[in-house]
Amino acid sequence: MTNTTKPPFDSIESAQDFLNVLAETVLEEIRDISRDHQIALRDDAPRRAQALSLALFKLKTLSCYVHKSRRALNDLRMLRRLILDERATVERTLASL
């Protein structure tokens, strides 16, 4: 019995979908942590505010990496289309309709 596992991302598009979900999640967390940071400042909790500030910094850094990764995947998708001449095939299909 052979145990074959499916790779986590079997295509560039599936990796893009994952990064889109990750980007949305990071943005939601930035909003939540920003709100908590404001509350900590208002409640005069400097250590909590400082920890939340660091968390915000890390989330924003992650957001930048996700954005760059999304752009890189898009470039790879375009290169794949150029290499495999996929765009011409789609254009020919559309032109024949």
Helices and strands as residue ranges (DSSP letters): H 12-42, H 46-84, H 86-96
